[in-house]
């Protein structure tokens, strides 16, 4: 197995000049592939774009954007760029509204995906000696198989525990000596609570050292809390089924931004309204173009995820640019009384109070002509004192007002009283009439 | 000289009290006193039982938000004059009563008081021959 600092030093530490040349070459290849897709072919033809016409990265601007709606309206195989017999797997997102989105993979696509995941895991110190337990659902959700094949390529022992059944998860962690866990943040918190109920201290009584968290936006405060609860280092993982799944971008040991693999993706950050690139360091929507994908190349895919480039080089030595922890999805943004608010802003404040638990629910409803926001949050401890509960409520309200510029109604609730889900946590309930 | 009181966080939500009491009934203890004070969103239930450690453990193990704290319990004749005398003695000594409630215990009235200055309370009780109720007394129920 590999024993150096990097999984693929030749790519991970490639100079910007060489990386750019590689990207141009691969973009040309991507355009050539996209021309075989029923969706892109007419658009590219109309715009007079040919592989040969791509000579620099600036040519990216001539390519069309692609949205989730495009994927939905060309369900299931409209963006597939190879004959279907070349496709060995499809993944699909949950189609809560209308058609789901489908992504088609060739064997080479799956191999490339596993390689990206292995590269991420290697980056945070996981090796073939590790035991990696995956709590994601297997099946159409990419967090299952995506992590699975990556961990196997790394050579680790894998525990495909899949979602749910926390007591069984804990039994596996104890019995198999799992050293690493992949979980969404809300589930990691849930698991910590079950450890506690079982009288097990995960920091002392297990071999867990590493947690891979992703799929849900979460604040730095939430991450630190999870690290403390489980006695691990938690690394932020970014991915989306349209771009394979987990492994698109990942934190290194610095825990300061996620390296996005620029040999696999061309990265843009644009203003979600004007679609013009924002200056480096400013927040905008992440737009990705696949560079290696055969089955379903995507051009300038609007991820809806909001982030920014972190400037400066990373002490880890990798040259691939870093993006910041996600500010949220442009879809998650709530506009209340004209103010743009992201759930993570509220989470950040709540996690600062040791008296509070990790579960909360933001509800917005129309009262009269006004939108009103209620934040319900579970208490972690109490004293026999109304005064302190009232003071706590007031202080939470004050800090929230400073952060989101409007005054929500804050309600303290008992632990376990907010709805739990084994999947992604539901944090916002918008009950407004015109939503 | 103090007894343990259990305080429970109780959301103002339909069926919540019933759930709590179902948990408590697993503890197999006698209820000595239970009071609920409320604000619009939540209440605090204050509970004294024949075995506070046992009741506390059962509640906690079942995920109920509880705290175990100390209160003073003084037994008097169930007459307004006796009640008045205790409050008067406390007031004169400058003891602030944060809250209080009472329950009947045998033929006596037990005043449960939450005060900050416990050494002053002890002094008043000793100098005026008042009677503390102890946890051993409660266990006899």
Interface residues (C-beta under 8 A of the other chain):
Chain A: X197 X379 X381 X382 X383 X384 X386 X389 X390 X411 X412 X413 X414 X415 X416 X417
Chain B: X5 X7 X9 X10 X11 X13 X16 X37 X39 X41 X42 X44 X46 X63 X64 X65 X66 X67 X69 X114
